[in-house]
Amino acid sequence: MKIGIIGAGAVGGYYGALLAKSGFDVHFLLKSDFEHVRKNGLVIDSKNGDFVLNAVNAYSCCEDMPKCDVVIVALKTTDNGLLQTMLPEVLKNKGIVVALQNGLNIEKDISEIVPSATVMGGLCFLCSNKIGPGHIRHLDYGSIRLGQYRKDALPAGVTDALKKVSDIFSKASIPVHPAENLGMARWEKLVWNMSFNGTTVILNATTDRIMNNASSRAMVTEIMREVICGAKICGYQIDDSFTETMLSATQLMVDYRPSMKIDYDTRRLLEIENIYWRPIRAVEENGGEMPKSKILAYQLNFLDQMNRKND
């Protein structure tokens, strides 16, 4: 079995390296890091033990890659336009695509590109940053909640394909939790992403500072509650107590800059569309509103445009 990694950054690089270290036949599609990784390998600094993956199947273009049985997509969603040409090139007919990305309706987009594929979404509970070419630092956590996509949006349950992919991750010591309802899992992840990704940018603060200040903690709490209400409007019944579950998990987390804060600090395009506007529109299409999240999204749009104005 061949496993392809599209997007070998903080997420794809970390999980892909664990899979390769465990003996799986893994193939990495790289951009700016290609020459460095080809010569020096992948370096993983991890709370679970540092390691170097010296022999890496590295490629600079998808045409050079072998056809893969499973393709893990870990690009920033701002680069998802590239998948139109990449996925048909690297995925075997009737293969499996696993989207380890943030946001909503990711799997629907992928399914339209490769209609014969089995498409899954993975929600990563992971604190990991790319700190240099081919160099990833894993700070905390590392589990994946994995669910299978259905075009009719109904819960797919725990299918044989889902069990197969879960087993692959488990053999690489990656904690995986199968989700019977991918839509529910996506909205549960949005409860954290919509509250913390944007506020770390707007307040110029890490998660620890936000959690330890009464005003900022109240702010993210209110946004979490709004996202839970939005999920219910869209048909996903998340219990109100989930807010405290997420706040408690964040309090125990290492002081962390989420991906959107890192992207802002490095002047990269922010994933506002998939993490904010898609859920906001989904709620509005079902007759509801998300005013707090909408204001946050407008602020992020402004900051993003000003941040990259001279690029």
C-alpha positions in Angstrom: 0.0 0.0 0.0 1.3 3.4 -1.0 0.4 6.5 1.0 0.7 10.0 -0.5 1.1 13.2 1.5 0.0 16.5 -0.1 1.1 19.3 2.1 4.1 18.2 4.3 3.9 21.0 6.9 3.0 21.0 10.6 0.2 18.5 10.1 1.1 16.4 7.0 4.8 16.4 7.7 4.3 15.2 11.3 1.7 12.5 10.6 3.5 11.4 7.4 6.8 11.1 9.2 5.2 8.9 11.8 3.7 6.7 9.2 7.0 6.3 7.3 8.8 5.7 10.6 6.4 2.8 11.3 7.3 1.1 8.0 4.5 2.4 5.6 5.4 3.3 2.0 4.9 7.0 2.2 5.4 9.5 -0.6 5.7 13.3 0.1 4.8 16.0 -2.4 6.8 19.1 -1.4 7.2 22.7 -2.6 9.9 25.0 -1.2 11.3 22.2 1.1 11.9 19.7 -1.7 15.7 20.0 -2.1 16.3 20.3 1.6 14.2 17.3 2.5 15.6 15.2 -0.4 19.1 15.8 0.9 18.6 16.0 4.7 15.3 14.2 5.4 12.6 15.2 7.8 13.4 16.3 11.4 10.7 15.8 14.0 11.0 17.3 17.5 8.3 15.7 19.5 7.2 15.5 23.1 6.9 11.8 22.5 10.5 11.5 21.3 12.6 13.2 18.6 13.5 11.5 15.4 15.0 12.0 12.0 13.5 10.4 8.9 16.6 10.2 6.7 15.3 8.4 3.7 12.3 10.3 2.4 10.3 9.6 -0.8 10.2 13.3 -1.8 8.8 14.8 -5.0 8.6 18.3 -6.4 5.7 17.6 -8.8 2.8 15.2 -8.7 3.6 13.8 -12.1 6.7 12.1 -10.6 4.8 10.4 -7.8 3.5 6.9 -7.9 -0.3 6.3 -7.9 -1.2 6.0 -4.2 -3.9 3.9 -2.5 -4.5 6.5 0.2 -3.7 10.3 -0.2 -3.6 12.5 2.8 -4.4 16.1 2.0 -2.9 18.5 4.6 -2.5 21.7 2.5 -3.8 25.0 3.8 -7.3 25.3 2.4 -6.2 28.5 0.7 -4.2 26.2 -1.7 -7.1 23.8 -2.4 -7.4 25.0 -5.9 -4.3 23.0 -6.6 -6.1 19.8 -5.8 -7.9 19.9 -9.1 -4.8 18.8 -10.9 -3.0 17.0 -8.1 -5.5 14.5 -6.9 -6.4 12.8 -10.2 -2.6 12.5 -10.8 -1.6 10.9 -7.5 -4.7 8.9 -6.5 -5.4 5.4 -7.7 -8.8 4.7 -9.2 -11.3 4.2 -6.3 -8.6 5.1 -3.8 -9.1 6.9 -0.5 -8.6 10.6 0.2 -8.2 11.8 3.8 -8.5 15.5 4.3 -6.7 16.7 7.4 -7.9 20.3 7.0 -9.9 22.9 9.0 -13.2 24.3 7.9 -16.5 23.1 6.4 -17.5 21.2 3.2 -13.9 20.2 2.5 -14.9 16.7 1.6 -17.6 17.8 -0.8 -15.1 19.8 -2.8 -12.7 16.8 -3.0 -15.5 14.4 -3.9 -16.3 16.6 -6.9 -12.7 16.4 -8.1 -12.3 12.6 -7.7 -15.9 11.2 -7.8 -14.8 7.6 -7.7 -12.8 8.1 -4.5 -13.8 7.3 -0.9 -13.4 10.6 0.9 -12.8 11.1 4.6 -12.3 14.0 6.9 -9.9 14.1 9.8 -10.1 16.6 12.6 -6.7 16.9 14.2 -6.3 17.7 17.9 -2.7 18.6 17.5 -0.3 21.3 18.6 2.4 21.3 16.0 4.4 23.9 14.1 6.8 23.9 11.2 9.9 25.8 12.4 12.2 25.4 9.4 12.7 23.6 6.1 11.8 19.9 6.8 11.8 20.6 10.5 8.6 20.1 12.5 8.0 20.6 16.3 5.3 18.6 17.9 4.3 20.3 21.1 1.2 18.6 22.4 -1.7 16.2 21.8 -1.8 14.4 18.3 -5.1 12.5 18.0 -7.3 12.5 14.9 -11.0 12.2 14.8 -11.8 10.5 11.5 -15.1 10.3 9.6 -16.3 9.2 6.2 -18.1 11.6 3.8 -21.5 10.8 2.2 -22.8 13.0 -0.6 -26.2 13.0 1.0 -24.7 14.4 4.2 -26.1 11.6 6.3 -23.9 9.8 8.9 -21.8 7.2 7.2 -21.1 5.2 10.4 -17.9 3.2 10.9 -17.4 1.7 7.5 -14.8 -0.9 6.4 -12.8 1.8 4.7 -12.9 3.9 7.9 -11.7 1.0 9.9 -8.9 0.4 7.4 -7.6 4.0 7.6 -8.0 4.1 11.3 -5.9 0.9 11.6 -3.1 2.5 9.5 -2.9 5.5 11.8 -3.1 3.3 14.9 -0.2 1.2 13.7 1.9 4.4 13.5 1.0 5.2 17.2 -1.4 8.0 16.1 -4.5 8.0 18.3 -7.5 7.9 16.1 -11.2 8.1 17.0 -13.7 7.0 14.3 -16.6 9.4 14.0 -20.0 8.0 12.8 -21.1 11.5 11.8 -18.5 13.5 10.0 -20.7 16.6 9.9 -21.1 16.6 13.6 -17.3 16.2 14.0 -16.6 19.1 11.7 -18.9 21.4 13.7 -17.4 20.3 17.0 -13.9 21.2 15.7 -15.3 24.6 14.5 -16.3 25.3 18.1 -12.6 25.6 18.9 -11.3 26.9 15.6 -13.8 29.7 15.2 -13.3 30.9 18.8 -9.4 30.7 19.0 -8.0 31.0 15.5 -9.4 34.4 14.9 -9.0 35.8 18.3 -5.3 35.0 18.5 -4.9 37.1 15.4 -7.1 40.0 16.5 -5.8 40.2 20.0 -2.2 39.3 19.1 -2.1 36.7 21.8 -1.4 33.0 22.3 -4.0 30.6 23.8 -2.5 30.8 27.2 -2.9 34.6 27.4 -6.5 34.4 26.1 -7.4 31.8 28.7 -5.9 33.6 31.6 -7.6 37.0 31.0 -11.2 37.3 32.0 -12.3 39.5 29.1 -10.7 37.4 26.4 -11.9 34.2 28.0 -15.4 35.5 28.0 -15.1 36.5 24.4 -14.0 33.0 23.2 -16.7 31.4 25.4 -19.4 33.5 23.8 -18.2 32.6 20.3 -18.1 28.9 21.3 -21.7 29.1 22.4 -22.7 30.9 19.2 -21.0 28.1 17.1 -22.9 25.4 19.0 -26.2 27.3 18.3 -25.2 27.5 14.7 -24.5 23.8 14.5 -27.9 23.1 16.0 -29.6 25.3 13.4 -27.8 23.2 10.7 -29.0 19.9 12.3 -26.1 18.9 14.5 -27.1 18.7 18.2 -23.9 19.5 20.1 -24.5 19.6 23.9 -24.1 23.0 25.5 -21.5 21.4 27.9 -19.1 21.0 25.0 -18.1 24.6 25.6 -16.6 23.7 29.0 -15.0 20.6 27.5 -13.1 22.7 25.0 -12.2 25.4 27.5 -10.8 22.8 29.9 -8.8 21.2 27.1 -7.4 24.5 26.1 -6.4 25.4 29.7 -4.3 22.2 29.8 -2.7 22.9 26.5 0.8 24.3 26.1 0.9 28.0 25.3 0.1 27.8 21.6 -0.1 29.9 18.4 -2.9 28.3 16.3 -2.3 28.0 12.5 -4.1 31.2 11.6 -1.9 33.2 14.0 1.2 31.7 12.5 0.0 32.4 9.0 -0.7 36.0 10.0 2.7 36.5 11.6 4.4 35.1 8.5 2.1 37.2 6.2 0.4 34.3 4.5 -3.2 34.2 3.3 -5.5 33.3 6.1 -8.1 30.5 6.0 -11.0 32.8 6.7 -13.3 31.4 4.0 -13.3 27.8 5.1 -13.1 28.3 8.9 -15.5 31.3 9.1 -17.5 32.3 6.1 -18.6 28.8 5.1 -20.1 28.0 8.5 -21.7 31.5 8.7 -23.3 31.0 5.3 -24.5 27.5 6.2 -26.3 28.9 9.3 -27.8 31.8 7.3 -29.1 29.4 4.6 -30.9 27.6 7.4 -32.5 30.7 8.7 -30.1 31.6 11.6 -27.4 34.1 12.3 -23.9 34.2 13.7 -23.3 37.9 14.4 -20.3 37.5 16.7 -18.5 35.2 14.3 -19.4 37.4 11.4 -17.9 40.5 13.0 -14.8 38.5 13.7 -14.6 37.3 10.1 -14.9 40.9 8.8 -12.1 42.0 11.1 -9.9 39.1 9.9 -10.6 40.0 6.3 -9.4 43.6 6.9 -6.3 42.5 8.9 -5.4 39.9 6.3 -5.7 42.4 3.5 -3.6 45.1 5.3 -1.1 42.5 6.4 -0.4 41.4 2.9 -0.9 44.7 1.1 2.7 45.2 0.1 3.4 41.6 -0.9 
